[in-house]
């Protein structure tokens, strides 16, 4: 009996020159940039909140979260709305433009250092033909304390 490897659908997005992926199961929607209301006394990477179809949704800038150089948002910038611990969070990325099917066999454990992203945030690295895709572990992108701060922001 042959072993069937599990398929995973992943949304691909870009930060600087690197491509990242999050499992489609976590993604609620991908939005163009919306007006963000700034919230005082929150970490710098928490940009504020948006009104997404009547739901107040906190927004984080993934570049800042990962300690990357910030840049102006462009017409290609997107907010990926993801579900983390029963909360909706918008993640600002440079571009979101692809959905790929990955086999679990394509995913390798992350090396100690991956570009500019702390390996705690990384679930693995997938090889796709001529591309490497860094798969994020969304449960680790925000610490429990930060998730609680976002909960306070939502109220």
C-alpha atoms as an extended CHARMM CRD file, in Angstrom:
* protein
*
       155  EXT
         1         1  UNK       CA              0.0000000000        0.0000000000        0.0000000000  PROA      1               0.0000000000
         2         2  UNK       CA              1.5260000000        3.3210000000       -1.0170000000  PROA      2               0.0000000000
         3         3  UNK       CA              1.7100000000        6.1560000000        1.4480000000  PROA      3               0.0000000000
         4         4  UNK       CA             -0.4360000000        9.1140000000        0.4360000000  PROA      4               0.0000000000
         5         5  UNK       CA              1.0820000000       12.4190000000        1.4450000000  PROA      5               0.0000000000
         6         6  UNK       CA             -1.2340000000       15.1130000000        2.7070000000  PROA      6               0.0000000000
         7         7  UNK       CA             -1.8820000000       18.1140000000        0.4590000000  PROA      7               0.0000000000
         8         8  UNK       CA             -1.9210000000       21.6270000000        1.8980000000  PROA      8               0.0000000000
         9         9  UNK       CA             -3.3070000000       24.7080000000        0.1140000000  PROA      9               0.0000000000
        10        10  UNK       CA             -1.2460000000       27.7840000000        0.9050000000  PROA      10              0.0000000000
        11        11  UNK       CA             -1.7320000000       31.5090000000        0.2550000000  PROA      11              0.0000000000
        12        12  UNK       CA              1.5710000000       32.9560000000       -0.9840000000  PROA      12              0.0000000000
        13        13  UNK       CA              2.5610000000       36.5180000000       -0.1260000000  PROA      13              0.0000000000
        14        14  UNK       CA              5.6800000000       38.6320000000       -0.3590000000  PROA      14              0.0000000000
        15        15  UNK       CA              7.6400000000       40.6830000000        2.1800000000  PROA      15              0.0000000000
        16        16  UNK       CA             10.6440000000       42.4350000000        0.6670000000  PROA      16              0.0000000000
        17        17  UNK       CA             12.1020000000       39.8680000000       -1.7490000000  PROA      17              0.0000000000
        18        18  UNK       CA             11.0430000000       36.7540000000        0.1190000000  PROA      18              0.0000000000
        19        19  UNK       CA              7.9420000000       34.6450000000       -0.3910000000  PROA      19              0.0000000000
        20        20  UNK       CA              5.9200000000       33.3450000000        2.5320000000  PROA      20              0.0000000000
        21        21  UNK       CA              2.9380000000       31.1030000000        2.8750000000  PROA      21              0.0000000000
        22        22  UNK       CA              0.0770000000       30.5640000000        5.2900000000  PROA      22              0.0000000000
        23        23  UNK       CA             -2.3440000000       27.6480000000        5.1150000000  PROA      23              0.0000000000
        24        24  UNK       CA             -5.5560000000       28.6870000000        3.4120000000  PROA      24              0.0000000000
        25        25  UNK       CA             -7.5250000000       27.2590000000        6.3620000000  PROA      25              0.0000000000
        26        26  UNK       CA             -6.3560000000       30.2210000000        8.4760000000  PROA      26              0.0000000000
        27        27  UNK       CA             -7.2850000000       32.8410000000        5.8740000000  PROA      27              0.0000000000
        28        28  UNK       CA            -10.6620000000       34.5580000000        5.9450000000  PROA      28              0.0000000000
        29        29  UNK       CA            -10.0400000000       37.0050000000        3.1130000000  PROA      29              0.0000000000
        30        30  UNK       CA             -7.4670000000       39.1290000000        1.3240000000  PROA      30              0.0000000000
        31        31  UNK       CA             -8.2690000000       42.8340000000        1.2540000000  PROA      31              0.0000000000
        32        32  UNK       CA             -6.8480000000       45.9150000000       -0.3820000000  PROA      32              0.0000000000
        33        33  UNK       CA             -5.4770000000       48.4170000000        2.1080000000  PROA      33              0.0000000000
        34        34  UNK       CA             -8.2360000000       49.9370000000        4.2370000000  PROA      34              0.0000000000
        35        35  UNK       CA             -8.1450000000       52.9850000000        6.4610000000  PROA      35              0.0000000000
        36        36  UNK       CA             -6.5070000000       52.0720000000        9.7680000000  PROA      36              0.0000000000
        37        37  UNK       CA             -7.4500000000       53.7490000000       13.0550000000  PROA      37              0.0000000000
        38        38  UNK       CA             -4.3320000000       54.0020000000       15.2190000000  PROA      38              0.0000000000
        39        39  UNK       CA             -4.5550000000       52.7550000000       18.8170000000  PROA      39              0.0000000000
        40        40  UNK       CA             -2.2590000000       54.3610000000       21.4180000000  PROA      40              0.0000000000
        41        41  UNK       CA             -0.0350000000       52.3230000000       23.7550000000  PROA      41              0.0000000000
        42        42  UNK       CA              0.2960000000       49.2720000000       21.5310000000  PROA      42              0.0000000000
        43        43  UNK       CA              3.4950000000       47.7660000000       20.1040000000  PROA      43              0.0000000000
        44        44  UNK       CA              4.7460000000       49.5330000000       16.9790000000  PROA      44              0.0000000000
        45        45  UNK       CA              3.9140000000       46.6070000000       14.6930000000  PROA      45              0.0000000000
        46        46  UNK       CA              0.2350000000       46.7720000000       15.7220000000  PROA      46              0.0000000000
        47        47  UNK       CA             -0.9390000000       49.4130000000       13.2780000000  PROA      47              0.0000000000
        48        48  UNK       CA             -4.4220000000       49.8130000000       14.7430000000  PROA      48              0.0000000000
        49        49  UNK       CA             -7.8680000000       48.5800000000       13.7680000000  PROA      49              0.0000000000
        50        50  UNK       CA            -10.0250000000       48.4900000000       10.6640000000  PROA      50              0.0000000000
        51        51  UNK       CA            -13.7640000000       48.2130000000       10.2410000000  PROA      51              0.0000000000
        52        52  UNK       CA            -14.1050000000       45.0780000000        8.1450000000  PROA      52              0.0000000000
        53        53  UNK       CA            -17.7440000000       44.6130000000        7.1610000000  PROA      53              0.0000000000
        54        54  UNK       CA            -18.8760000000       45.8850000000       10.5680000000  PROA      54              0.0000000000
        55        55  UNK       CA            -16.2740000000       43.9270000000       12.5720000000  PROA      55              0.0000000000
        56        56  UNK       CA            -13.4770000000       45.8070000000       14.3330000000  PROA      56              0.0000000000
        57        57  UNK       CA            -10.3280000000       43.9320000000       13.3130000000  PROA      57              0.0000000000
        58        58  UNK       CA             -6.8080000000       44.6000000000       14.6350000000  PROA      58              0.0000000000
        59        59  UNK       CA             -4.0710000000       44.9750000000       12.0200000000  PROA      59              0.0000000000
        60        60  UNK       CA             -0.3730000000       44.1410000000       12.2960000000  PROA      60              0.0000000000
        61        61  UNK       CA              2.4210000000       45.0040000000        9.8820000000  PROA      61              0.0000000000
        62        62  UNK       CA              4.3520000000       41.7920000000        9.2600000000  PROA      62              0.0000000000
        63        63  UNK       CA              7.4540000000       43.6780000000        8.0820000000  PROA      63              0.0000000000
        64        64  UNK       CA              7.6460000000       45.4370000000       11.4380000000  PROA      64              0.0000000000
        65        65  UNK       CA              6.7190000000       42.2700000000       13.3370000000  PROA      65              0.0000000000
        66        66  UNK       CA              9.6800000000       40.5080000000       11.7490000000  PROA      66              0.0000000000
        67        67  UNK       CA             12.0530000000       43.4430000000       12.3000000000  PROA      67              0.0000000000
        68        68  UNK       CA             12.3680000000       44.2180000000        8.5890000000  PROA      68              0.0000000000
        69        69  UNK       CA             12.8610000000       47.6390000000        7.0920000000  PROA      69              0.0000000000
        70        70  UNK       CA              9.4870000000       49.3340000000        6.7480000000  PROA      70              0.0000000000
        71        71  UNK       CA              8.2580000000       50.7410000000        3.4760000000  PROA      71              0.0000000000
        72        72  UNK       CA              5.3810000000       52.8280000000        2.2150000000  PROA      72              0.0000000000
        73        73  UNK       CA              2.2580000000       50.8590000000        1.3760000000  PROA      73              0.0000000000
        74        74  UNK       CA              1.6060000000       50.6280000000       -2.3460000000  PROA      74              0.0000000000
        75        75  UNK       CA             -1.3170000000       49.6880000000       -4.5410000000  PROA      75              0.0000000000
        76        76  UNK       CA              0.0090000000       46.1000000000       -4.3530000000  PROA      76              0.0000000000
        77        77  UNK       CA             -0.0220000000       46.0200000000       -0.5200000000  PROA      77              0.0000000000
        78        78  UNK       CA             -2.6630000000       43.7400000000        0.9270000000  PROA      78              0.0000000000
        79        79  UNK       CA             -4.2020000000       42.8250000000        4.2620000000  PROA      79              0.0000000000
        80        80  UNK       CA             -4.5330000000       39.1020000000        4.7430000000  PROA      80              0.0000000000
        81        81  UNK       CA             -7.2760000000       38.5100000000        7.3040000000  PROA      81              0.0000000000
        82        82  UNK       CA             -6.3590000000       35.4250000000        9.3260000000  PROA      82              0.0000000000
        83        83  UNK       CA             -7.8570000000       33.5740000000       12.2660000000  PROA      83              0.0000000000
        84        84  UNK       CA             -5.4680000000       33.1560000000       15.2080000000  PROA      84              0.0000000000
        85        85  UNK       CA             -6.8070000000       31.7050000000       18.4780000000  PROA      85              0.0000000000
        86        86  UNK       CA            -10.4450000000       32.5690000000       17.6630000000  PROA      86              0.0000000000
        87        87  UNK       CA             -9.4690000000       36.1280000000       16.7440000000  PROA      87              0.0000000000
        88        88  UNK       CA             -9.4500000000       37.8040000000       13.3730000000  PROA      88              0.0000000000
        89        89  UNK       CA             -6.2540000000       39.7130000000       12.6460000000  PROA      89              0.0000000000
        90        90  UNK       CA             -5.2470000000       41.6230000000        9.5290000000  PROA      90              0.0000000000
        91        91  UNK       CA             -1.6280000000       41.1130000000        8.4250000000  PROA      91              0.0000000000
        92        92  UNK       CA             -0.2050000000       43.7740000000        6.1110000000  PROA      92              0.0000000000
        93        93  UNK       CA              2.0100000000       42.2700000000        3.3910000000  PROA      93              0.0000000000
        94        94  UNK       CA              3.7230000000       43.7140000000        0.3210000000  PROA      94              0.0000000000
        95        95  UNK       CA              1.7750000000       41.5540000000       -2.0950000000  PROA      95              0.0000000000
        96        96  UNK       CA             -0.5240000000       38.5060000000       -1.9900000000  PROA      96              0.0000000000
        97        97  UNK       CA             -0.9260000000       36.9450000000       -5.3580000000  PROA      97              0.0000000000
        98        98  UNK       CA             -0.8730000000       33.1800000000       -5.4060000000  PROA      98              0.0000000000
        99        99  UNK       CA             -2.3960000000       29.9990000000       -4.0450000000  PROA      99              0.0000000000
       100       100  UNK       CA             -0.3280000000       26.8350000000       -4.2900000000  PROA      100             0.0000000000
       101       101  UNK       CA             -0.8800000000       23.1930000000       -3.4370000000  PROA      101             0.0000000000
       102       102  UNK       CA              1.9250000000       21.6860000000       -1.4010000000  PROA      102             0.0000000000
       103       103  UNK       CA              2.5090000000       18.1180000000       -0.4110000000  PROA      103             0.0000000000
       104       104  UNK       CA              3.6090000000       17.6350000000        3.1990000000  PROA      104             0.0000000000
       105       105  UNK       CA              6.6340000000       15.8950000000        1.6320000000  PROA      105             0.0000000000
       106       106  UNK       CA              7.6760000000       19.2360000000        0.0550000000  PROA      106             0.0000000000
       107       107  UNK       CA              7.9420000000       20.8900000000        3.4770000000  PROA      107             0.0000000000
       108       108  UNK       CA             11.2550000000       20.7010000000        5.3240000000  PROA      108             0.0000000000
       109       109  UNK       CA             12.0220000000       21.8240000000        8.8470000000  PROA      109             0.0000000000
       110       110  UNK       CA             13.4360000000       25.3370000000        8.8910000000  PROA      110             0.0000000000
       111       111  UNK       CA             17.1800000000       25.9250000000        9.0760000000  PROA      111             0.0000000000
       112       112  UNK       CA             18.4620000000       27.8230000000       12.1280000000  PROA      112             0.0000000000
       113       113  UNK       CA             18.3930000000       31.1780000000       10.3540000000  PROA      113             0.0000000000
       114       114  UNK       CA             15.9960000000       32.1440000000        7.6020000000  PROA      114             0.0000000000
       115       115  UNK       CA             16.6630000000       35.5360000000        6.0980000000  PROA      115             0.0000000000
       116       116  UNK       CA             15.4270000000       38.1240000000        8.5370000000  PROA      116             0.0000000000
       117       117  UNK       CA             12.6480000000       36.1020000000       10.1760000000  PROA      117             0.0000000000
       118       118  UNK       CA             13.0120000000       34.5030000000       13.5910000000  PROA      118             0.0000000000
       119       119  UNK       CA             12.6910000000       30.7230000000       13.1580000000  PROA      119             0.0000000000
       120       120  UNK       CA             10.0970000000       30.6140000000       15.9750000000  PROA      120             0.0000000000
       121       121  UNK       CA              7.6460000000       32.0530000000       13.4660000000  PROA      121             0.0000000000
       122       122  UNK       CA              8.4790000000       29.5040000000       10.7870000000  PROA      122             0.0000000000
       123       123  UNK       CA              6.7850000000       26.1300000000       10.4100000000  PROA      123             0.0000000000
       124       124  UNK       CA              8.9540000000       24.9940000000        7.5360000000  PROA      124             0.0000000000
       125       125  UNK       CA             10.3750000000       25.7240000000        4.1150000000  PROA      125             0.0000000000
       126       126  UNK       CA              8.7970000000       24.3810000000        0.9380000000  PROA      126             0.0000000000
       127       127  UNK       CA             10.6460000000       23.9000000000       -2.3250000000  PROA      127             0.0000000000
       128       128  UNK       CA              8.6010000000       24.7880000000       -5.3970000000  PROA      128             0.0000000000
       129       129  UNK       CA             10.4560000000       24.3580000000       -8.6780000000  PROA      129             0.0000000000
       130       130  UNK       CA             12.6940000000       27.4800000000       -8.6560000000  PROA      130             0.0000000000
       131       131  UNK       CA             11.2450000000       29.0650000000       -5.5080000000  PROA      131             0.0000000000
       132       132  UNK       CA             11.5940000000       28.6520000000       -1.7840000000  PROA      132             0.0000000000
       133       133  UNK       CA              8.5190000000       29.3720000000        0.2690000000  PROA      133             0.0000000000
       134       134  UNK       CA              8.7740000000       30.1540000000        3.9970000000  PROA      134             0.0000000000
       135       135  UNK       CA              5.7100000000       28.7470000000        5.7530000000  PROA      135             0.0000000000
       136       136  UNK       CA              4.6370000000       30.7260000000        8.7910000000  PROA      136             0.0000000000
       137       137  UNK       CA              3.4620000000       29.2520000000       12.0570000000  PROA      137             0.0000000000
       138       138  UNK       CA              0.6630000000       31.7510000000       12.7230000000  PROA      138             0.0000000000
       139       139  UNK       CA              0.1680000000       30.5530000000       16.2800000000  PROA      139             0.0000000000
       140       140  UNK       CA              3.6710000000       31.8540000000       17.0440000000  PROA      140             0.0000000000
       141       141  UNK       CA              3.6190000000       35.0950000000       15.0300000000  PROA      141             0.0000000000
       142       142  UNK       CA              1.8440000000       36.6600000000       17.9970000000  PROA      142             0.0000000000
       143       143  UNK       CA              2.6400000000       35.7460000000       21.5950000000  PROA      143             0.0000000000
       144       144  UNK       CA             -0.2300000000       35.1050000000       24.0360000000  PROA      144             0.0000000000
       145       145  UNK       CA              0.4050000000       38.5110000000       25.5820000000  PROA      145             0.0000000000
       146       146  UNK       CA              0.1430000000       40.1870000000       22.1660000000  PROA      146             0.0000000000
       147       147  UNK       CA             -3.0240000000       38.2550000000       21.3240000000  PROA      147             0.0000000000
       148       148  UNK       CA             -4.4650000000       39.5450000000       24.6130000000  PROA      148             0.0000000000
       149       149  UNK       CA             -3.4370000000       43.0970000000       23.6640000000  PROA      149             0.0000000000
       150       150  UNK       CA             -5.2550000000       42.6350000000       20.3570000000  PROA      150             0.0000000000
       151       151  UNK       CA             -8.3220000000       41.4450000000       22.2570000000  PROA      151             0.0000000000
       152       152  UNK       CA             -8.2450000000       44.6590000000       24.2580000000  PROA      152             0.0000000000
       153       153  UNK       CA             -7.9220000000       46.6280000000       20.9890000000  PROA      153             0.0000000000
       154       154  UNK       CA            -11.0290000000       44.9420000000       19.5660000000  PROA      154             0.0000000000
       155       155  UNK       CA            -13.2800000000       46.1240000000       22.4070000000  PROA      155             0.0000000000
